[in-house]
Every structure is written in structure tokens, then in C-alpha cells.
């Protein structure tokens, strides 16, 4: 662990808390919506803020934290026969969930993963700050945790629109932890066994290639590392979570470090679930963890994190900071050094598996050099858009490069097929649609140029910092359109503007759709 971890963690705690202080409504005992949604409030961010208040413990912080926790539990869904039993409100002003006027829509009017986010936060508070939590509130929290664990047991992947399989890494790890921890704390042997059994399924899937099924996500690898830290820190030696948590953290970091380019301050693609294309411009939870390891200035974090895309995740900063002194002791020197200094050009080859969506494990390749990274994954799935079924976050082939002003250029293949062969090579990216035909197309989303570059892009020659040549079975000419904040051919994706380079097959072609991109830095 670097000597500065405590200082870096303290810096993260106080910066994230100072930001949320501006949103805190002490009269209501909730944090206002971080999207400034007409003075409504938000449950999850309030819970994270409460943990930070306990950690900071200045002035009336503890009193306000207790108020928030009680309010959140008061709003917990209490109908034991409902699918959302034991879950927490998205926001306290919402109507009664399940009514005709406010029907339950999973991941909209209710989010089953919030059981995990709020539940893990409650456990962290009870473990770290029991001396600050009044006895009656502790009991109320334990009752809430019991109910949320029961509610989580209702979740079965493929039933009632739920997608919780062991391969859904971040909520699966949280679910196993909360269930197992609550079972032990309340002497509920069935609940303890359920947590252990579910954890074992997650572990077995991980052990296949020492990778998270939810592979290489700046956001969700961060959540998984957070939850694995709870396994490692709070579970007893008899638990499979305690036994496997530290090694899973090390292997996850080793995978991330092998793909990380400290010159670009980015983890190379492919990204199973990404909320952006350049970690310097969108806020990732992984970047907060890197902050605690190497400091803010060397992490993929803007000086003003709240100005970045997906900024709301800055609210989890207190939890990352609280756990950092323990978590960072597990990170090995090779990983730590890779976060500071790029180790030199190298290839990466690994795999990840997400049943029931994958028919075989996704084969991942990457070529990573000083100022150019290329990553890709080959897969065959029963959905479009990866296991999250979201083409806007699934990036099966991605390229990043350094531009003269130090900013990062990028391109990503937009997911449009269930089956893809994509291979990263030295300065090259090969992509094939095995089941494609003459109607197939390849859409490459390309980031806008820096302030020093051209505003208008009509061809690859106008893309700043790189020369791209394209060959294959596609027609040689492509269409180029713009997706912008206030105009163009369509909307932004995850707040990023881009140029869309689309190649199509010749009419009535019998060839397998294939395209080969070759890159040279300028």
C-alpha cells in the first residue's frame, strides 16, 4: 500500500462530501437530486452521504447522518408479497409503487440493485461506526437489512424481467455479502447459507479465467471491487467470501492494470459496460479507487469531478475513501506501478463469461502501446448489446490515442449484432460478422476533435491525431454523420458527442461482412 493512501483517501472523502454538502437538505434529511430535478431528493446518494457524515464526524454530522438513515428506512418498501419488497424508494416524493398511477417497472420506478447499494452502505456504517449509531437506530437498520435480504431472495434471473444471474457481477457480489452478513449477525442459518451458496456461484464463474463476468467496466468494476472489499474485510474466516475476496481483488486489479495506459489515463477496451469513451471526461468509480492509490492528479479525474459526465457517481466517493486504507493493502506492487508508469508495449489475451447470454466465453484481445491502445472481444450471444442488453454501453471494439495537446481521441464499434469476431493486433483492428449478409453495416463512433482540431469532419483525414485506413468486404466509401448536444443526426451517447462513420456491404454481396482498420499516429 502506498504511504499516501490515508492522505489520498481523506482528500477524496472531503472533496466528495463538500460537493454533496451543497445538495444536502437538512430540513428534509435527504440529499437533493444530484440532477437538480426541481428540488426532489434522492435515496441512494443520501445513504452514501450519511456514511460520509459518520466518517467526517464534524459539527452535527452524526445527528444528520442518523436522520438520513431513519428516513431511508422509513421509505423502504414493506409489502412482503411484492417483487420489490425490502427495496428502497428511488426518491421520497414518489407515489406509492404498484398503484395504477405508478406501476412497477423494473430499473425505472424501482431498481432492485438499490437493495445492494443501500444494504452494503448500512453494513459499512454498522461495522465502521457502531459507537456513533444510537442503539435503537442500529436495531432499525438490522431490521431493514433483514427485510432487504429477504427481498433480494425473490430475485431470479429470467423471471419477472429480472436479470440477476451470478454473471451480473456487481449486484451479485453485493447480494451474497449482505445476505451472508445479515444471516450471521441475526443468527439466521438459512440466510447465512444462502449468502454462501450464492457467493460460491460467483466465485466459480470468476475462477474460470480470474476475471469478472462484467468485464472491464470503469463504473461496475469499481462497484465489484468495493463489494469484494466488504467480503475481505467484514466476513469471518469460515466464509468463502473471506477466503476468496482478497485474491479476487488482486486478480481483478491485475486484469485492469494489464489494460491500463498511464499515459492516456485510461483502461483500454473492450468495455462490457461503459458510461463514456474517455475516463478523463466521465466520472468512473474505478477512477475514484485509482485516486486513493496514486492521488487525484495522476488519476483519470478532472480537477472538477462534478463537471464530468456521469458525475453523480462522485457520491460514492465516501465509501471508496472509507475502505481505501484496507483495500489498498491488497493491491500488489505490479498493479500499483502500472497505474503510475506505462510498462511498455504489450498484448493482452483473456476471456470472460456471462451465462446465460454467452454461448461461449468472450475472447478478449488488446494491443497496448505508449500512445495508442486497441481492444476487442469475440462473442456469440443471444442478445444485442451485451449482457446488459444496452448497445450504448457495450463497446466490443475500441481504440484510443493521444493527441498533441494531451487529450485522448477515441473510436468505438457500435454494437449491432449478436455474433462478432473482433481481434486487436499491432496497430490494427479486424472485425467480422459471421452471421452477417449484404444488409449488414459497421458503425464506428469517433470522438470529436480537440479544441485545436477541425470542428467539421467529412472523412478520416479530418480526424485529429491519427491516420486510419479501411479495407475489407465493405464498400469503400462511408457515410459520416454527427450526433451532438443540440443537433445533428441524433443524440449523444452518455453525454459524448461523436461522428458516426458507417460502412455498408455492396448490394447483393455474398461475402461475409468484414472490415480491417489500420492505424498510424500523426
C-alpha positions as CSV (number, residue, x, y, z in Angstrom):
1,X,0.0,0.0,0.0
2,X,1.4,3.4,-0.9
3,X,2.3,5.6,2.1
4,X,0.0,8.3,0.9
5,X,-3.2,6.2,0.9
6,X,-4.7,7.8,4.0
7,X,-4.0,11.3,2.7
8,X,-5.4,10.5,-0.7
9,X,-8.5,8.8,0.9
10,X,-9.0,11.8,3.2
11,X,-8.8,14.1,0.2
12,X,-11.4,12.0,-1.7
13,X,-13.7,11.9,1.4
14,X,-13.6,15.7,1.9
15,X,-13.9,16.7,-1.7
16,X,-16.9,14.4,-2.4
17,X,-18.5,15.4,0.9
18,X,-18.0,19.1,0.2
19,X,-19.7,18.7,-3.1
20,X,-22.7,16.8,-1.6
21,X,-22.9,19.3,1.3
22,X,-24.2,21.8,-1.3
23,X,-27.0,19.4,-2.1
24,X,-28.0,18.4,1.4
25,X,-31.4,19.5,2.6
26,X,-31.1,19.4,6.4
27,X,-34.8,20.1,6.9
28,X,-35.8,17.0,4.9
29,X,-32.9,14.9,6.0
30,X,-32.2,13.9,2.3
31,X,-29.8,15.0,-0.4
32,X,-31.5,16.8,-3.2
33,X,-31.4,15.1,-6.6
34,X,-27.9,15.4,-8.0
35,X,-29.6,16.1,-11.3
36,X,-31.2,19.2,-9.8
37,X,-34.6,17.8,-10.6
38,X,-36.9,20.6,-9.3
39,X,-35.8,20.1,-5.7
40,X,-36.8,16.5,-5.4
41,X,-34.5,14.3,-3.3
42,X,-32.6,11.0,-3.9
43,X,-32.4,8.0,-1.7
44,X,-29.2,6.2,-2.7
45,X,-27.0,9.3,-2.7
46,X,-28.4,10.3,0.6
47,X,-27.3,7.0,2.1
48,X,-23.8,7.4,0.7
49,X,-23.7,10.9,2.1
50,X,-24.8,9.6,5.5
51,X,-21.8,7.2,5.6
52,X,-19.6,10.1,4.8
53,X,-21.1,12.2,7.6
54,X,-20.3,9.4,10.1
55,X,-16.8,9.3,8.7
56,X,-16.2,13.0,8.8
57,X,-17.9,13.5,12.2
58,X,-17.7,17.3,12.4
59,X,-20.3,19.6,13.9
60,X,-23.8,18.0,13.7
61,X,-22.7,15.4,11.1
62,X,-23.6,12.4,13.2
63,X,-27.1,13.8,14.0
64,X,-27.8,14.5,10.3
65,X,-26.5,11.1,9.3
66,X,-28.8,9.3,11.8
67,X,-31.7,11.4,10.4
68,X,-31.0,10.4,6.9
69,X,-30.7,6.6,7.7
70,X,-34.0,6.7,9.6
71,X,-35.7,8.5,6.7
72,X,-34.4,6.0,4.1
73,X,-35.6,3.0,6.2
74,X,-39.0,4.7,6.7
75,X,-39.3,4.7,3.0
76,X,-38.4,1.1,2.5
77,X,-41.0,-0.9,0.5
78,X,-42.8,-3.1,3.1
79,X,-45.4,-5.2,1.1
80,X,-43.9,-8.7,1.6
81,X,-45.8,-10.1,-1.4
82,X,-44.5,-7.6,-3.9
83,X,-41.5,-8.2,-6.1
84,X,-39.9,-5.0,-4.8
85,X,-40.2,-6.0,-1.1
86,X,-37.3,-4.7,1.0
87,X,-36.1,-2.4,-1.7
88,X,-35.8,1.3,-1.2
89,X,-37.5,4.3,-2.9
90,X,-35.7,6.0,-5.7
91,X,-36.8,9.3,-4.2
92,X,-39.1,10.1,-1.3
93,X,-41.6,12.2,-3.2
94,X,-42.6,9.3,-5.5
95,X,-46.2,7.9,-5.4
96,X,-46.9,4.5,-3.9
97,X,-45.2,1.9,-6.0
98,X,-47.5,-0.6,-7.5
99,X,-50.6,1.6,-7.9
100,X,-52.4,2.0,-11.1
101,X,-51.0,5.5,-11.4
102,X,-47.4,4.4,-10.6
103,X,-47.0,0.9,-11.9
104,X,-43.8,-1.1,-11.1
105,X,-41.3,-1.0,-13.9
106,X,-38.1,-2.7,-13.0
107,X,-35.0,-0.4,-13.3
108,X,-37.3,2.6,-13.7
109,X,-39.9,3.2,-11.0
110,X,-37.9,0.7,-8.8
111,X,-34.4,-0.6,-9.1
112,X,-33.7,-4.0,-7.4
113,X,-30.0,-3.2,-7.2
114,X,-30.6,-0.4,-4.7
115,X,-31.1,-3.2,-2.1
116,X,-27.5,-3.9,-2.6
117,X,-26.3,-0.3,-2.7
118,X,-28.2,0.8,0.3
119,X,-27.7,-2.5,2.2
120,X,-23.9,-2.6,1.8
121,X,-23.8,1.0,3.0
122,X,-25.8,0.2,6.1
123,X,-23.4,-2.7,6.9
124,X,-20.4,-0.5,6.4
125,X,-21.9,2.1,8.8
126,X,-22.6,-0.6,11.4
127,X,-19.1,-2.1,11.0
128,X,-17.1,1.2,11.0
129,X,-19.1,3.5,13.2
130,X,-21.1,1.5,15.8
131,X,-20.0,3.9,18.5
132,X,-21.7,6.7,16.7
133,X,-25.0,5.0,15.8
134,X,-27.7,5.0,18.6
135,X,-28.8,1.6,19.7
136,X,-32.4,2.0,18.6
137,X,-31.2,3.1,15.1
138,X,-28.9,0.1,14.9
139,X,-31.8,-2.2,15.6
140,X,-33.9,-0.4,12.9
141,X,-31.0,-0.8,10.5
142,X,-30.7,-4.6,11.2
143,X,-34.5,-5.0,10.7
144,X,-34.2,-3.1,7.4
145,X,-31.2,-5.3,6.3
146,X,-33.1,-8.4,7.2
147,X,-36.0,-7.3,5.0
148,X,-33.8,-6.3,2.1
149,X,-32.1,-9.7,2.2
150,X,-35.5,-11.4,2.1
151,X,-36.5,-9.2,-0.8
152,X,-33.2,-10.0,-2.6
153,X,-34.0,-13.7,-2.4
154,X,-37.0,-13.0,-4.6
155,X,-34.6,-12.2,-7.5
156,X,-34.2,-15.0,-10.1
157,X,-32.6,-14.3,-13.4
158,X,-35.1,-14.6,-16.2
159,X,-38.2,-14.4,-14.0
160,X,-40.4,-11.3,-13.9
161,X,-37.9,-9.3,-16.1
162,X,-35.1,-9.7,-13.5
163,X,-31.6,-10.2,-14.8
164,X,-29.8,-11.2,-11.6
165,X,-27.6,-14.1,-12.5
166,X,-24.2,-14.7,-10.9
167,X,-22.6,-13.3,-14.1
168,X,-24.2,-9.9,-13.2
169,X,-21.1,-9.2,-11.2
170,X,-21.6,-6.1,-9.1
171,X,-25.1,-6.8,-7.7
172,X,-24.3,-10.5,-7.3
173,X,-21.3,-9.7,-5.1
174,X,-23.3,-7.3,-3.1
175,X,-26.2,-9.7,-2.7
176,X,-24.0,-12.5,-1.5
177,X,-22.4,-10.2,1.1
178,X,-25.4,-8.6,2.6
179,X,-27.3,-11.9,2.8
180,X,-24.3,-13.7,4.4
181,X,-23.5,-10.8,6.8
182,X,-27.1,-10.4,8.0
183,X,-27.6,-14.1,8.4
184,X,-24.6,-14.3,10.7
185,X,-25.5,-11.1,12.6
186,X,-29.0,-12.3,13.3
187,X,-28.2,-16.0,13.7
188,X,-30.4,-16.9,10.7
189,X,-28.7,-20.0,9.5
190,X,-30.7,-20.3,6.3
191,X,-29.9,-16.8,5.3
192,X,-26.2,-17.4,6.1
193,X,-26.2,-20.5,3.9
194,X,-28.0,-18.7,1.1
195,X,-25.3,-16.0,1.0
196,X,-22.5,-18.6,1.0
197,X,-24.2,-20.6,-1.8
198,X,-24.7,-17.6,-4.0
199,X,-21.1,-16.3,-3.3
200,X,-19.8,-19.8,-4.4
201,X,-21.6,-19.4,-7.7
202,X,-20.0,-16.0,-8.3
203,X,-16.5,-17.4,-7.3
204,X,-16.7,-20.4,-9.6
205,X,-17.6,-18.2,-12.5
206,X,-14.7,-15.8,-11.7
207,X,-12.2,-18.7,-11.2
208,X,-12.7,-19.8,-14.8
209,X,-10.3,-17.1,-16.0
210,X,-9.7,-14.9,-13.0
211,X,-12.0,-12.2,-14.5
212,X,-15.3,-10.6,-13.6
213,X,-18.1,-11.6,-15.9
214,X,-19.0,-7.9,-16.1
215,X,-15.6,-7.3,-17.7
216,X,-13.5,-4.1,-17.7
217,X,-16.2,-1.6,-16.7
218,X,-14.9,1.7,-15.3
219,X,-18.1,2.0,-13.3
220,X,-19.0,-1.5,-12.4
221,X,-15.5,-3.0,-11.9
222,X,-15.4,-0.2,-9.3
223,X,-18.6,-1.4,-7.6
224,X,-17.4,-5.0,-7.7
225,X,-14.1,-4.1,-6.1
226,X,-16.0,-2.2,-3.4
227,X,-18.2,-5.2,-2.7
228,X,-15.3,-7.6,-2.8
229,X,-13.6,-5.4,-0.2
230,X,-16.6,-5.9,2.0
231,X,-16.1,-9.7,1.6
232,X,-12.5,-9.4,2.5
233,X,-12.8,-7.0,5.4
234,X,-16.0,-7.9,7.2
235,X,-16.7,-11.6,6.7
236,X,-15.3,-14.3,9.1
237,X,-12.6,-16.7,8.1
238,X,-15.2,-19.5,7.8
239,X,-16.8,-17.7,4.9
240,X,-16.0,-18.5,1.3
241,X,-16.2,-14.7,0.8
242,X,-13.4,-14.0,3.2
243,X,-11.4,-16.9,1.8
244,X,-11.7,-15.7,-1.8
245,X,-12.2,-11.9,-1.6
246,X,-8.6,-10.8,-1.4
247,X,-7.4,-13.0,-4.4
248,X,-10.4,-11.8,-6.5
249,X,-9.5,-8.2,-5.8
250,X,-5.9,-8.9,-6.8
251,X,-6.8,-10.7,-10.0
252,X,-9.4,-8.0,-10.9
253,X,-6.7,-5.3,-10.4
254,X,-4.2,-7.4,-12.4
255,X,-6.6,-7.5,-15.3
256,X,-7.4,-3.8,-15.2
257,X,-3.7,-2.9,-14.8
258,X,-2.8,-5.0,-17.8
259,X,-5.2,-2.9,-19.9
260,X,-4.4,0.4,-18.2
261,X,-2.3,3.1,-20.0
262,X,-1.0,5.6,-17.6
263,X,0.0,7.9,-20.4
264,X,-3.6,8.1,-21.6
265,X,-5.1,7.7,-18.0
266,X,-7.5,5.1,-19.5
267,X,-8.2,1.4,-19.3
268,X,-8.1,0.1,-22.9
269,X,-11.2,-1.5,-24.4
270,X,-13.1,-3.6,-24.8
271,X,-15.6,-2.4,-22.2
272,X,-18.7,-4.5,-21.4
273,X,-20.5,-1.6,-19.7
274,X,-19.1,1.9,-20.1
275,X,-20.7,5.3,-19.5
276,X,-18.2,7.0,-21.7
277,X,-15.2,6.6,-24.1
278,X,-12.5,8.5,-22.2
279,X,-12.1,8.2,-18.4
280,X,-10.7,11.7,-18.3
281,X,-14.1,13.0,-19.3
282,X,-16.6,10.8,-17.5
283,X,-16.5,10.0,-13.8
284,X,-15.9,6.3,-13.1
285,X,-15.9,4.6,-9.7
286,X,-12.7,2.9,-10.7
287,X,-11.0,6.3,-11.1
288,X,-12.0,7.1,-7.5
289,X,-10.2,4.0,-6.4
290,X,-7.2,4.9,-8.5
291,X,-7.3,8.4,-6.8
292,X,-6.8,6.7,-3.4
293,X,-3.8,4.8,-4.8
294,X,-1.9,7.4,-6.8
295,X,-3.5,10.7,-5.9
296,X,-6.1,12.8,-7.8
297,X,-3.6,14.5,-10.1
298,X,-2.4,11.1,-11.5
299,X,-5.8,9.5,-11.7
300,X,-8.3,9.7,-14.5
301,X,-10.2,12.5,-12.7
302,X,-10.8,16.1,-13.8
303,X,-9.8,18.8,-11.3
304,X,-13.6,19.5,-11.1
305,X,-15.1,16.0,-10.9
306,X,-18.6,17.3,-10.7
307,X,-18.2,18.8,-14.2
308,X,-17.5,15.3,-15.7
309,X,-20.0,13.1,-17.4
310,X,-21.9,10.7,-15.1
311,X,-20.9,12.9,-12.3
312,X,-23.5,11.5,-9.9
313,X,-21.2,8.6,-9.1
314,X,-18.9,11.0,-7.2
315,X,-21.5,10.4,-4.4
316,X,-19.9,7.0,-3.8
317,X,-16.6,8.7,-3.0
318,X,-17.1,8.5,0.8
319,X,-17.5,4.7,0.7
320,X,-14.4,4.3,-1.5
321,X,-12.4,6.6,0.8
322,X,-13.5,4.7,4.0
323,X,-12.4,1.4,2.6
324,X,-9.3,2.5,0.9
325,X,-6.8,2.0,3.8
326,X,-7.8,-1.6,3.9
327,X,-8.5,-2.2,0.2
328,X,-5.2,-0.7,-0.9
329,X,-3.2,-3.1,1.2
330,X,-4.4,-5.9,-1.1
331,X,-3.3,-4.2,-4.3
332,X,0.1,-5.6,-5.4
333,X,3.1,-3.6,-6.5
334,X,2.9,-4.5,-10.1
335,X,-0.6,-3.1,-10.3
336,X,0.4,0.0,-8.4
337,X,3.3,0.7,-10.6
338,X,1.2,0.2,-13.8
339,X,-1.1,3.0,-12.5
340,X,1.8,5.4,-12.3
341,X,4.0,4.4,-15.3
342,X,3.1,2.7,-18.6
343,X,5.3,-0.5,-18.6
344,X,5.8,-0.6,-22.4
345,X,4.1,-2.0,-25.5
346,X,2.4,-5.4,-24.8
347,X,-0.5,-7.6,-25.8
348,X,-3.3,-8.8,-23.6
349,X,-5.3,-12.1,-24.1
350,X,-8.0,-13.2,-21.7
351,X,-11.7,-14.1,-21.6
352,X,-14.9,-13.5,-19.6
353,X,-18.1,-15.5,-19.4
354,X,-21.7,-14.3,-18.8
355,X,-24.2,-17.2,-18.9
356,X,-27.0,-17.4,-20.0
357,X,-26.2,-14.7,-22.6
358,X,-22.9,-16.1,-23.9
359,X,-22.9,-19.3,-25.9
360,X,-19.2,-19.5,-25.2
361,X,-16.8,-17.3,-23.2
362,X,-16.0,-13.9,-24.8
363,X,-12.4,-13.9,-26.2
364,X,-10.6,-10.7,-25.4
365,X,-7.5,-9.3,-27.1
366,X,-5.8,-6.0,-26.8
367,X,-2.7,-4.3,-28.2
368,X,-1.4,-1.5,-26.0
369,X,1.4,0.9,-26.8
370,X,2.7,4.2,-25.4
371,X,0.1,6.4,-27.2
372,X,-2.3,4.0,-28.9
373,X,-4.5,1.2,-27.5
374,X,-6.7,-1.2,-29.3
375,X,-9.0,-3.7,-27.6
376,X,-11.7,-6.1,-28.9
377,X,-13.7,-9.1,-28.0
378,X,-15.1,-12.0,-29.9
379,X,-18.5,-13.3,-28.8
380,X,-21.7,-15.2,-29.6
381,X,-24.7,-14.1,-27.6
382,X,-28.5,-14.4,-27.6
383,X,-28.9,-10.6,-27.2
384,X,-27.7,-7.4,-28.9
385,X,-25.8,-5.0,-26.6
386,X,-24.0,-7.4,-24.3
387,X,-25.5,-9.0,-21.2
388,X,-26.8,-5.5,-20.1
389,X,-28.7,-5.5,-23.4
390,X,-27.5,-1.9,-24.0
391,X,-25.7,-1.0,-27.2
392,X,-25.0,2.4,-25.7
393,X,-22.8,0.9,-23.0
394,X,-21.4,-2.2,-24.7
395,X,-18.2,-1.5,-26.6
396,X,-16.8,-4.7,-28.1
397,X,-14.1,-2.9,-30.0
398,X,-12.5,0.3,-29.0
399,X,-9.4,2.4,-29.9
400,X,-7.8,5.3,-28.0
401,X,-4.9,7.5,-28.9
402,X,-3.0,10.5,-27.6
403,X,-3.3,13.8,-29.4
404,X,-0.7,16.6,-29.4
405,X,-2.4,18.7,-26.8
406,X,-2.6,15.7,-24.4
407,X,-6.2,14.9,-24.9
408,X,-7.5,11.5,-25.9
409,X,-9.0,10.6,-29.3
410,X,-11.2,7.5,-29.5
411,X,-13.4,5.3,-31.7
412,X,-15.8,2.5,-30.8
413,X,-17.7,0.0,-32.8
414,X,-21.5,0.4,-32.1
415,X,-23.0,-2.9,-31.1
416,X,-25.5,-4.1,-33.7
417,X,-25.1,-7.9,-33.9
418,X,-25.4,-11.0,-31.6
419,X,-22.2,-12.6,-33.0
420,X,-18.9,-10.9,-33.6
421,X,-15.3,-11.8,-34.3
422,X,-13.1,-8.9,-33.3
423,X,-9.3,-9.1,-32.9
424,X,-6.9,-6.5,-31.8
425,X,-3.5,-6.6,-33.4
426,X,-0.4,-4.3,-33.7
427,X,-1.9,-1.0,-35.0
428,X,-4.9,-3.0,-36.4
429,X,-8.4,-4.0,-35.6
430,X,-10.2,-6.7,-37.5
431,X,-13.9,-7.2,-37.3
432,X,-16.2,-9.8,-38.9
433,X,-19.9,-10.5,-38.7
434,X,-20.0,-14.3,-39.0
435,X,-23.8,-14.3,-39.5
436,X,-24.0,-11.1,-41.4
437,X,-25.1,-10.5,-45.0
438,X,-25.4,-7.9,-47.7
439,X,-27.7,-5.8,-45.4
440,X,-25.0,-5.5,-42.6
441,X,-23.3,-2.4,-41.7
442,X,-20.4,-1.3,-39.4
443,X,-20.8,1.9,-37.4
444,X,-17.7,3.4,-35.8
445,X,-18.4,6.2,-33.4
446,X,-15.5,8.6,-33.4
447,X,-14.9,11.3,-30.8
448,X,-14.8,14.9,-31.7
449,X,-11.5,16.7,-32.2
450,X,-9.8,18.7,-29.5
451,X,-10.2,22.5,-29.4
452,X,-7.1,22.7,-31.6
453,X,-8.5,20.4,-34.2
454,X,-11.1,20.7,-37.0
455,X,-14.7,21.4,-36.0
456,X,-16.0,19.7,-39.1
457,X,-15.3,16.1,-40.1
458,X,-16.1,14.7,-43.5
459,X,-13.6,11.8,-43.7
460,X,-10.8,10.0,-41.7
461,X,-8.4,12.7,-42.9
462,X,-10.2,15.2,-40.7
463,X,-9.9,13.1,-37.5
464,X,-7.2,14.6,-35.3
465,X,-4.0,12.8,-34.4
466,X,-4.4,9.5,-36.3
467,X,-4.4,8.1,-39.8
468,X,-7.0,5.4,-40.4
469,X,-7.1,3.1,-43.5
470,X,-10.0,0.8,-44.0
471,X,-10.3,-2.3,-46.1
472,X,-12.4,-5.5,-46.3
473,X,-15.6,-6.7,-47.9
474,X,-17.4,-3.5,-47.3
475,X,-18.0,-0.8,-49.9
476,X,-15.0,1.6,-49.8
477,X,-17.0,4.8,-49.2
478,X,-18.6,5.5,-45.9
479,X,-21.2,8.0,-44.7
480,X,-20.2,10.4,-41.9
481,X,-22.8,12.0,-39.7
482,X,-22.7,14.0,-36.4
483,X,-24.5,13.3,-33.1
484,X,-24.4,16.4,-31.0
485,X,-25.7,18.0,-27.8
486,X,-28.2,20.2,-29.7
487,X,-28.2,19.0,-33.2
488,X,-27.1,16.7,-35.9
489,X,-28.3,13.2,-37.0
490,X,-29.1,12.0,-33.5
491,X,-28.5,12.3,-29.8
492,X,-25.3,12.0,-27.8
493,X,-24.4,8.7,-26.1
494,X,-23.6,9.0,-22.4
495,X,-23.1,12.8,-22.9
496,X,-20.4,12.2,-25.6
497,X,-20.7,13.9,-29.0
498,X,-19.3,11.9,-31.9
499,X,-19.0,11.4,-35.6
500,X,-20.6,8.2,-37.0
501,X,-18.5,6.6,-39.8
502,X,-20.8,3.9,-41.3
503,X,-19.7,1.3,-43.8
504,X,-22.2,-1.0,-45.6
505,X,-21.9,-4.1,-47.8
506,X,-22.2,-3.9,-51.6
507,X,-25.8,-4.6,-52.7
508,X,-26.4,-8.4,-53.1
509,X,-22.9,-9.2,-51.9
510,X,-22.4,-12.9,-50.9
511,X,-19.2,-12.1,-48.9
512,X,-19.0,-12.4,-45.2
513,X,-19.1,-8.8,-43.7
514,X,-15.5,-7.9,-42.7
515,X,-13.6,-4.8,-42.1
516,X,-9.9,-4.2,-41.2
517,X,-8.8,-0.9,-39.7
518,X,-5.1,0.1,-39.6
519,X,-3.8,3.0,-37.6
520,X,-0.8,5.3,-37.7
521,X,-0.4,8.1,-35.2
522,X,0.2,11.6,-36.6
